[in-house]
Amino acid sequence: MLGQLATELAPLLADPRVGRECTAFAARVAGLAADMPLAGSDLPAPSSGQAATIAAALDTYGRTSPQMVVFGTLLEAALPRPRR
């Protein structure tokens, strides 16, 4: 099964259209997030070190999540269908 997945997914993951879809997906999510209300200002602010760590984690998450969604969708589509 892993061989089949590798055979099915490798060309799709190398396809520039997949990269463009990941970028477009991330942009749509960012647009939706921009419209969400912010947390109240009565919350304690993180220290500058905490803020930097949080920002770095969010940056990594933001760059990898679209690829994870697209990869999961491709993976699901490449799996053999159960026999009924």
C-alpha positions in Angstrom: 0.0 0.0 0.0 2.8 2.5 0.8 4.3 1.8 -2.6 1.0 2.6 -4.3 0.7 5.8 -2.2 4.2 6.9 -3.1 3.5 6.2 -6.8 0.2 8.1 -6.7 1.3 11.0 -4.6 4.8 11.8 -5.7 3.8 13.4 -9.0 1.0 15.3 -7.4 3.2 16.7 -4.7 5.7 17.8 -7.3 3.0 19.5 -9.4 3.3 23.3 -9.1 -0.5 23.5 -9.0 -0.5 21.9 -5.6 1.9 24.5 -4.3 -0.3 27.2 -5.7 -3.4 25.7 -4.1 -1.6 25.6 -0.7 -0.7 29.2 -1.1 -4.3 30.1 -2.1 -5.7 28.1 0.8 -3.4 29.9 3.3 -4.5 33.3 1.9 -8.2 32.4 2.2 -7.7 31.3 5.9 -5.7 34.5 6.6 -8.5 36.6 5.1 -11.1 34.8 7.3 -9.0 35.3 10.4 -8.6 39.0 9.7 -12.4 39.3 10.0 -12.5 37.6 13.4 -12.8 39.7 16.6 -9.6 40.1 18.6 -9.3 38.9 22.2 -10.0 41.4 24.9 -7.2 43.8 25.8 -7.7 42.9 29.5 -5.6 39.8 29.0 -2.0 39.9 30.3 0.6 40.5 27.5 3.3 37.9 27.0 6.9 38.8 27.6 8.9 39.7 24.5 10.5 36.3 24.6 7.2 34.6 24.8 5.8 36.7 22.0 8.7 35.8 19.8 8.3 32.1 20.5 4.5 32.3 19.9 5.1 34.2 16.6 7.6 31.6 15.4 5.2 28.7 16.2 2.3 30.4 14.5 4.5 31.1 11.4 5.5 27.5 11.2 1.9 26.3 11.7 0.7 28.8 9.1 3.2 27.5 6.5 2.7 23.8 7.1 -1.1 23.6 7.7 -2.1 24.2 4.1 0.3 21.5 3.0 -1.1 19.1 5.6 -4.7 19.7 4.4 -3.7 19.2 0.8 -1.6 16.2 1.5 -4.3 14.6 3.6 -6.8 15.1 0.8 -4.4 13.6 -1.8 -3.7 10.8 0.6 -7.3 10.0 1.0 -8.0 10.1 -2.7 -5.0 7.8 -3.4 -6.1 5.1 -0.9 -7.7 2.0 -2.4 -11.5 2.0 -2.0 -12.8 -0.8 0.3 -14.6 -3.6 -1.5 -18.3 -3.9 -0.7 
